[in-house]
Amino acid sequence: MLYKICLVFIVFVSDVFAQNDSLQNVVYPVKVDSITIIGNEITEPEIILRELTFKTGDIVTEENLEYNKDRIYSLGIFTRVDLLISVEDNFNKLIIYVEESWYIYPIPFAELKDKDWDKISYGINLIIKNFRGRNETLRGRAAFGFDPSFHVEYYNPLLIPAENIFFGINLFYLDSQNKSHIAELLYGKTFEQKFINGSITLGKRFGLFHRLALFTTYNYIETPFYLKGISASNGRIDRMPSLGLQYSYDTRDLAQFPREGFFGIIKAEAKGLGVNDIKYMIYSLDLREYRKIYGSLGSKWRIASRTASGDDVPYYDYSYLGFNERIRGHYRAESEGNSYYLASAELNYPIVPDFNLSLDFIPIIPHELLSYRVALYFQIFADAGTTRLKGQKLSIGNFQSGYGAGFTFLVLPYNLARLEIAFDEYKNMEWIFDLGISF
């Protein structure tokens, strides 16, 4: 075991010195005279080149190269990305070196539904990524345990390359426990609902950072009984189409764990469209900014809201806190309303700055599954949020808040894990262990 640890250390140190040697004769800023991609055995060059914020003939800095390295990594199809300048006879060649990830993942999983340890779901997740070299994704998922579900998804970021048109299609089935405490009080006990929907998305990317998408969905929601408000229609089964529009602006460096950039998304969806007397709207907004303050010390903030607007919004489409969206300090507190409002802020610092880790010495397992981007961060945070029913006044006094600190461990491109300690307004303490980024 000791010799394996030593070998990993030697590989890492050798890699660092090799990178430094490649860059030591380069004086920035530098003009890019040509661009060469190495390592893209499957991936088409255009998939990589379209992420760059510069082109041949432009002047770049080290910061530009680092930012673009993270943009390429954010595609989620590489385990390693390096951007190096090679100077030969005053000719500056940019070399983009990539290591492609394993693209077929038939992976058993166990996960926490709604980030709750009492709601464990398990099953099989089949993901085929980049299967034609164009960053397309085909996903199939079967989940059992709490809230069993089945999901099939296809996404193509370049359906029409010349026009930057993207396309997606989803089919989804879910047996779900009711989330609404109001609905449970009306019925007198807990119950389940069946959700089946299919959706199609068609959109266009404008430049590097702007995306506009139109989506349509057909929803089938079945409840074992009929009560007004629990169903949107006049029967126990709701059948309704919907039509929506979504705009996003994204300048983040590394999508999996951003440290620089801005992300914003706004969405409006018309539910029912008058079919079966169902007609209401869903509006949502999510704004986030990431910025380095001093050296490696980073900051980020987020504000988000969701509103279900209309006279007959069913409880299953209310806005909830305590499920997918949570307030640290009140992590297990559940609330509902027509709207929710959230605000968060964090400071973070790398205890172990990110580095490339290769475990190629392990036999049998494919090389693509043995290369990782690893880091450990410390963060302090503060969250606040509330829900509001239609007609209820929005008051600062209704907001719940919390604060705390913790660690985030990155093993990219696969996942992140967080261990945090949080306190509410009254200094009540709770421990949080969760997968994925906070925001």
LOVEX-731692 format. One record per residue (C-alpha): y, z, x; chain. Coordinates in Angstrom, 2 decimals. Last residue first. Example, Ala and Ser with C-alpha at 12.3 -4.5 7.8 and 13.67 -1.06 7.14 Angstrom:
BEGIN
((-1.06,7.14,13.67),A)
((-4.50,7.80,12.30),A)
# end
This chain:
BEGIN
((26.63,-5.51,-24.97),A)
((24.29,-2.55,-24.36),A)
((21.96,-4.84,-22.39),A)
((18.28,-4.95,-23.19),A)
((15.56,-2.35,-23.59),A)
((16.34,1.17,-24.74),A)
((15.89,4.79,-23.73),A)
((18.52,7.07,-25.22),A)
((18.70,10.84,-24.80),A)
((20.76,12.88,-27.24),A)
((23.34,15.65,-26.92),A)
((25.52,17.37,-29.51),A)
((28.99,17.70,-27.97),A)
((30.71,18.01,-31.38),A)
((32.23,14.52,-31.24),A)
((28.83,13.05,-30.25),A)
((27.18,13.16,-26.84),A)
((25.06,10.56,-25.02),A)
((22.55,10.53,-22.16),A)
((21.37,7.10,-21.09),A)
((18.30,5.29,-19.76),A)
((18.62,1.52,-20.02),A)
((16.07,-1.23,-19.34),A)
((16.73,-4.91,-18.66),A)
((14.46,-7.91,-19.13),A)
((12.74,-11.03,-17.82),A)
((15.05,-13.23,-15.77),A)
((15.77,-10.76,-14.32),A)
((14.52,-7.26,-13.60),A)
((17.66,-5.22,-14.17),A)
((17.76,-1.41,-14.39),A)
((20.67,0.12,-16.30),A)
((21.56,3.77,-15.71),A)
((23.35,6.35,-17.81),A)
((26.54,7.96,-19.02),A)
((28.03,9.43,-22.17),A)
((30.35,9.03,-25.13),A)
((30.20,9.17,-28.90),A)
((32.21,8.36,-31.98),A)
((31.87,8.30,-35.76),A)
((34.77,6.78,-37.68),A)
((35.60,8.12,-41.15),A)
((38.72,9.95,-39.94),A)
((40.18,6.67,-38.70),A)
((40.31,5.57,-42.35),A)
((39.43,2.31,-44.10),A)
((39.97,2.84,-47.82),A)
((36.97,2.19,-50.05),A)
((37.29,-0.75,-52.44),A)
((34.08,-2.36,-51.20),A)
((32.07,0.13,-49.16),A)
((32.99,0.90,-45.55),A)
((30.91,1.44,-42.42),A)
((32.04,3.18,-39.24),A)
((32.20,2.82,-35.48),A)
((33.03,4.34,-32.11),A)
((31.49,4.04,-28.65),A)
((32.38,5.41,-25.19),A)
((30.62,4.59,-21.93),A)
((29.83,5.58,-18.36),A)
((27.61,3.30,-16.29),A)
((25.34,3.34,-13.23),A)
((23.73,0.06,-12.22),A)
((20.39,-0.84,-10.59),A)
((19.59,-4.39,-9.50),A)
((16.71,-6.90,-9.29),A)
((16.53,-10.69,-9.47),A)
((12.85,-11.52,-9.60),A)
((10.17,-13.78,-8.11),A)
((6.48,-13.11,-8.73),A)
((5.94,-14.99,-12.00),A)
((6.88,-18.39,-10.54),A)
((4.52,-17.78,-7.61),A)
((1.51,-17.82,-9.94),A)
((-0.66,-14.64,-10.00),A)
((-3.94,-15.15,-8.07),A)
((-2.91,-13.15,-4.98),A)
((0.09,-10.83,-4.48),A)
((1.80,-11.81,-1.20),A)
((4.39,-13.79,-3.17),A)
((6.12,-10.61,-4.31),A)
((9.67,-11.97,-4.05),A)
((12.77,-9.88,-4.72),A)
((16.19,-11.52,-4.89),A)
((19.07,-9.05,-4.73),A)
((21.42,-7.32,-7.17),A)
((23.47,-4.43,-5.85),A)
((21.65,-1.05,-5.87),A)
((23.97,1.68,-7.17),A)
((26.01,-1.09,-8.79),A)
((29.01,0.32,-10.71),A)
((29.78,0.26,-14.42),A)
((32.67,1.25,-16.69),A)
((32.13,0.85,-20.41),A)
((34.02,0.40,-23.70),A)
((32.79,0.08,-27.27),A)
((34.27,-0.62,-30.72),A)
((32.44,-1.20,-34.00),A)
((33.44,-1.89,-37.60),A)
((31.02,-2.26,-40.51),A)
((31.58,-3.85,-43.88),A)
((30.06,-3.98,-47.37),A)
((28.55,-0.60,-46.66),A)
((25.72,1.15,-44.90),A)
((24.99,4.14,-42.68),A)
((22.12,5.28,-40.46),A)
((22.40,7.95,-37.75),A)
((19.77,7.50,-35.03),A)
((22.11,6.63,-32.18),A)
((24.95,8.89,-33.26),A)
((26.04,9.71,-29.68),A)
((25.64,6.02,-28.88),A)
((26.78,4.13,-31.96),A)
((24.24,1.56,-33.11),A)
((23.92,-2.07,-34.21),A)
((20.38,-3.40,-34.68),A)
((19.57,-0.38,-36.89),A)
((21.85,2.64,-37.10),A)
((24.82,0.79,-38.54),A)
((24.38,-1.56,-41.48),A)
((26.34,-4.28,-43.29),A)
((24.92,-5.08,-46.73),A)
((22.67,-8.11,-47.18),A)
((19.61,-6.16,-48.37),A)
((21.87,-4.29,-50.80),A)
((22.60,-7.43,-52.78),A)
((26.24,-8.64,-52.86),A)
((27.28,-9.09,-56.48),A)
((31.08,-9.17,-56.64),A)
((31.70,-10.82,-53.29),A)
((32.28,-10.16,-49.60),A)
((29.72,-9.02,-47.03),A)
((31.75,-8.05,-43.97),A)
((30.74,-7.77,-40.30),A)
((32.78,-6.36,-37.44),A)
((32.83,-6.28,-33.66),A)
((35.02,-4.99,-30.84),A)
((33.72,-4.94,-27.28),A)
((34.85,-3.73,-23.89),A)
((33.76,-4.22,-20.29),A)
((34.57,-2.77,-16.91),A)
((33.36,-3.29,-13.36),A)
((33.61,-1.39,-10.09),A)
((32.30,-3.69,-7.34),A)
((35.65,-3.98,-5.57),A)
((38.31,-2.79,-7.99),A)
((38.58,-3.62,-11.67),A)
((35.91,-6.28,-12.18),A)
((36.19,-7.70,-15.69),A)
((34.04,-8.31,-18.76),A)
((35.52,-9.01,-22.20),A)
((33.80,-8.97,-25.58),A)
((34.72,-10.14,-29.10),A)
((32.33,-10.25,-32.08),A)
((33.37,-11.34,-35.58),A)
((31.33,-11.68,-38.76),A)
((31.92,-12.97,-42.28),A)
((29.25,-13.11,-45.02),A)
((30.19,-14.63,-48.38),A)
((28.94,-14.32,-51.97),A)
((27.53,-16.49,-54.76),A)
((24.24,-16.12,-56.59),A)
((24.20,-17.34,-60.21),A)
((20.76,-18.93,-59.71),A)
((22.47,-21.45,-57.37),A)
((26.20,-20.70,-57.11),A)
((26.40,-21.52,-53.39),A)
((23.78,-18.80,-52.80),A)
((25.29,-17.42,-49.60),A)
((28.39,-18.93,-47.96),A)
((28.36,-18.10,-44.25),A)
((31.33,-17.52,-41.93),A)
((30.97,-16.89,-38.20),A)
((33.21,-15.92,-35.31),A)
((32.02,-15.58,-31.73),A)
((33.83,-14.41,-28.62),A)
((32.74,-13.93,-25.03),A)
((35.05,-13.43,-22.07),A)
((34.44,-13.48,-18.34),A)
((33.26,-11.40,-15.40),A)
((30.49,-8.82,-14.99),A)
((27.95,-10.24,-17.42),A)
((24.31,-9.05,-17.52),A)
((22.00,-11.65,-19.14),A)
((24.88,-14.12,-19.63),A)
((25.82,-14.11,-15.95),A)
((29.33,-15.49,-15.44),A)
((30.78,-15.18,-18.93),A)
((33.22,-17.89,-20.09),A)
((31.94,-18.11,-23.68),A)
((33.89,-19.23,-26.74),A)
((31.94,-19.44,-29.98),A)
((32.49,-21.05,-33.39),A)
((30.12,-20.78,-36.35),A)
((30.04,-22.46,-39.76),A)
((27.66,-21.62,-42.58),A)
((25.79,-22.94,-45.59),A)
((23.35,-20.97,-47.72),A)
((20.52,-21.78,-50.09),A)
((19.15,-19.22,-52.51),A)
((15.92,-18.14,-54.11),A)
((15.96,-14.47,-55.07),A)
((12.81,-13.03,-56.64),A)
((12.92,-9.87,-58.79),A)
((14.95,-11.60,-61.47),A)
((18.56,-11.95,-62.57),A)
((19.72,-12.95,-59.10),A)
((21.05,-10.86,-56.19),A)
((18.14,-8.41,-56.15),A)
((18.53,-4.75,-55.22),A)
((21.90,-4.94,-56.92),A)
((20.42,-5.25,-60.40),A)
((16.91,-3.82,-60.41),A)
((13.79,-5.95,-60.58),A)
((10.41,-4.98,-59.16),A)
((8.10,-5.84,-56.22),A)
((11.03,-7.53,-54.36),A)
((10.82,-11.12,-53.09),A)
((13.51,-12.79,-50.99),A)
((13.34,-16.56,-50.41),A)
((16.18,-17.98,-48.33),A)
((17.08,-21.60,-47.50),A)
((19.42,-21.93,-44.55),A)
((22.13,-24.33,-43.39),A)
((23.98,-24.35,-40.10),A)
((27.11,-26.00,-38.73),A)
((27.98,-25.31,-35.09),A)
((31.05,-25.32,-32.85),A)
((30.78,-24.48,-29.17),A)
((33.54,-23.99,-26.57),A)
((33.08,-22.98,-22.91),A)
((32.22,-25.93,-20.71),A)
((33.88,-28.83,-22.49),A)
((33.30,-28.99,-26.22),A)
((29.68,-28.19,-27.10),A)
((28.58,-29.65,-30.42),A)
((26.44,-28.26,-33.20),A)
((23.54,-28.75,-35.58),A)
((21.58,-25.77,-36.88),A)
((18.66,-25.87,-39.32),A)
((17.26,-22.83,-41.11),A)
((14.08,-21.74,-42.87),A)
((13.62,-18.48,-44.68),A)
((10.99,-16.11,-45.99),A)
((11.75,-12.44,-46.63),A)
((9.35,-10.07,-48.42),A)
((10.67,-6.70,-49.53),A)
((9.18,-3.24,-49.12),A)
((9.73,-0.01,-51.01),A)
((10.87,3.59,-50.53),A)
((11.29,5.87,-53.53),A)
((13.46,6.53,-56.58),A)
((14.49,2.97,-57.33),A)
((18.23,3.66,-57.44),A)
((18.07,6.23,-54.62),A)
((16.14,3.77,-52.44),A)
((18.69,1.04,-53.15),A)
((21.54,3.33,-52.07),A)
((19.62,4.38,-48.94),A)
((19.40,0.71,-47.97),A)
((17.02,-0.26,-45.18),A)
((14.06,-1.42,-47.31),A)
((10.92,-1.84,-45.24),A)
((10.40,-5.46,-44.31),A)
((7.60,-7.99,-44.68),A)
((9.01,-10.89,-42.68),A)
((8.50,-14.67,-42.49),A)
((10.70,-17.05,-40.45),A)
((11.03,-20.77,-39.77),A)
((13.79,-21.85,-37.40),A)
((15.33,-25.19,-36.33),A)
((17.87,-25.86,-33.59),A)
((20.07,-28.72,-32.42),A)
((22.68,-29.37,-29.74),A)
((25.13,-32.27,-29.43),A)
((26.85,-32.71,-26.05),A)
((28.03,-36.21,-27.09),A)
((26.41,-38.21,-24.26),A)
((23.42,-35.85,-24.22),A)
((22.42,-36.26,-27.89),A)
((19.83,-33.54,-28.58),A)
((21.04,-31.70,-25.51),A)
((20.73,-27.94,-26.11),A)
((17.38,-28.38,-27.94),A)
((16.05,-25.32,-29.75),A)
((12.74,-24.89,-31.60),A)
((11.68,-21.73,-33.42),A)
((8.59,-20.35,-35.16),A)
((8.49,-16.76,-36.43),A)
((5.91,-14.56,-38.10),A)
((6.58,-10.97,-39.18),A)
((5.02,-7.56,-39.74),A)
((7.61,-4.82,-40.49),A)
((6.01,-1.93,-38.54),A)
((2.61,-2.87,-37.12),A)
((2.15,-6.59,-36.62),A)
((4.21,-9.33,-34.98),A)
((3.34,-13.02,-34.56),A)
((5.73,-15.15,-32.52),A)
((6.07,-18.83,-31.71),A)
((8.81,-20.27,-29.51),A)
((9.69,-23.76,-28.35),A)
((12.68,-23.93,-26.02),A)
((14.39,-27.02,-24.64),A)
((15.99,-26.67,-21.21),A)
((15.86,-30.43,-20.58),A)
((12.91,-30.55,-18.16),A)
((10.49,-31.57,-20.89),A)
((8.91,-28.11,-21.33),A)
((12.09,-26.23,-20.45),A)
((10.66,-23.10,-22.01),A)
((7.39,-22.66,-23.90),A)
((7.33,-19.18,-25.39),A)
((4.32,-17.58,-27.10),A)
((4.80,-13.98,-28.24),A)
((1.77,-12.00,-29.37),A)
((1.70,-8.76,-31.35),A)
((3.19,-5.30,-31.58),A)
((5.79,-3.46,-33.67),A)
((6.71,0.19,-33.26),A)
((9.08,1.78,-35.76),A)
((9.12,5.51,-34.99),A)
((10.55,4.80,-31.52),A)
((13.63,3.20,-33.17),A)
((15.65,0.42,-31.50),A)
((15.81,-1.40,-34.89),A)
((12.16,-2.29,-34.35),A)
((10.87,-0.90,-31.07),A)
((8.63,-3.28,-29.19),A)
((5.04,-3.91,-28.13),A)
((4.17,-7.28,-26.66),A)
((1.29,-9.59,-25.80),A)
((2.59,-12.55,-23.75),A)
((1.64,-16.21,-23.97),A)
((4.53,-17.26,-21.69),A)
((4.66,-20.91,-20.67),A)
((7.63,-21.86,-18.48),A)
((7.08,-19.93,-15.28),A)
((10.45,-19.88,-13.60),A)
((11.96,-22.62,-11.47),A)
((13.29,-21.77,-8.04),A)
((16.71,-23.26,-7.47),A)
((18.72,-24.39,-4.45),A)
((22.08,-26.03,-5.08),A)
((23.22,-27.54,-1.78),A)
((26.91,-28.39,-1.53),A)
((27.48,-30.88,1.28),A)
((30.73,-30.67,3.19),A)
((31.27,-33.58,5.60),A)
((33.31,-32.53,8.67),A)
((30.55,-33.91,10.93),A)
((27.89,-31.86,9.08),A)
((28.85,-28.78,7.06),A)
((26.28,-27.28,4.67),A)
((27.73,-25.26,1.79),A)
((25.24,-23.07,-0.08),A)
((24.71,-22.33,-3.79),A)
((21.62,-20.20,-4.43),A)
((19.63,-19.75,-7.67),A)
((16.42,-17.75,-8.18),A)
((14.06,-17.02,-11.05),A)
((15.19,-20.11,-12.94),A)
((14.88,-21.12,-16.61),A)
((17.22,-18.57,-18.20),A)
((20.21,-20.92,-18.36),A)
((22.23,-17.91,-17.20),A)
((21.08,-18.59,-13.63),A)
((23.19,-21.76,-13.64),A)
((26.25,-19.82,-14.80),A)
((25.51,-17.10,-12.23),A)
((25.58,-19.61,-9.37),A)
((28.76,-21.06,-10.84),A)
((30.53,-17.69,-10.55),A)
((29.27,-17.14,-7.00),A)
((30.38,-20.64,-5.96),A)
((33.86,-20.18,-7.42),A)
((34.19,-16.77,-5.73),A)
((33.31,-18.34,-2.38),A)
((36.17,-20.79,-2.97),A)
((36.06,-24.39,-4.16),A)
((38.18,-27.55,-3.70),A)
((37.16,-30.53,-5.84),A)
((35.94,-33.90,-4.55),A)
((32.54,-33.73,-6.23),A)
((32.80,-31.71,-9.42),A)
((33.88,-28.24,-10.52),A)
((33.13,-25.77,-13.34),A)
((29.40,-26.41,-12.99),A)
((27.13,-25.95,-16.03),A)
((26.73,-29.70,-16.67),A)
((25.28,-30.11,-13.17),A)
((22.23,-27.96,-13.88),A)
((20.95,-29.65,-17.05),A)
((22.08,-33.00,-15.59),A)
((19.71,-32.59,-12.63),A)
((16.63,-32.71,-14.91),A)
((14.43,-29.62,-14.64),A)
((10.79,-30.19,-13.76),A)
((10.59,-29.98,-9.95),A)
((14.11,-28.66,-9.63),A)
((13.72,-27.12,-6.16),A)
((16.66,-28.76,-4.38),A)
((19.88,-30.07,-5.90),A)
((22.39,-31.97,-3.75),A)
((26.15,-32.13,-4.35),A)
((28.58,-34.15,-2.23),A)
((32.04,-33.90,-0.65),A)
((32.90,-30.43,-1.96),A)
((36.24,-29.44,-0.41),A)
((36.40,-25.97,1.10),A)
((38.34,-22.78,0.46),A)
((36.82,-21.25,2.49),A)
((35.74,-21.57,6.13),A)
((32.04,-22.34,6.54),A)
((30.38,-21.68,9.90),A)
((28.70,-18.40,8.83),A)
((27.29,-19.73,5.57),A)
((23.79,-20.80,6.52),A)
((23.43,-17.85,8.91),A)
((24.35,-15.40,6.13),A)
((21.66,-16.86,3.86),A)
((19.00,-16.58,6.55),A)
((20.05,-13.00,7.34),A)
((19.64,-11.98,3.68),A)
((16.27,-13.73,3.39),A)
((14.94,-12.05,6.52),A)
((15.96,-8.65,5.12),A)
((14.17,-9.31,1.80),A)
((11.00,-10.67,3.41),A)
((10.87,-7.73,5.84),A)
((11.32,-5.21,3.00),A)
((8.58,-6.83,0.90),A)
((6.25,-6.76,3.93),A)
((6.97,-3.09,4.56),A)
((6.08,-2.25,0.95),A)
((2.87,-4.27,1.25),A)
((1.97,-2.51,4.53),A)
((2.38,0.88,2.86),A)
((0.00,0.00,0.00),A)
# end
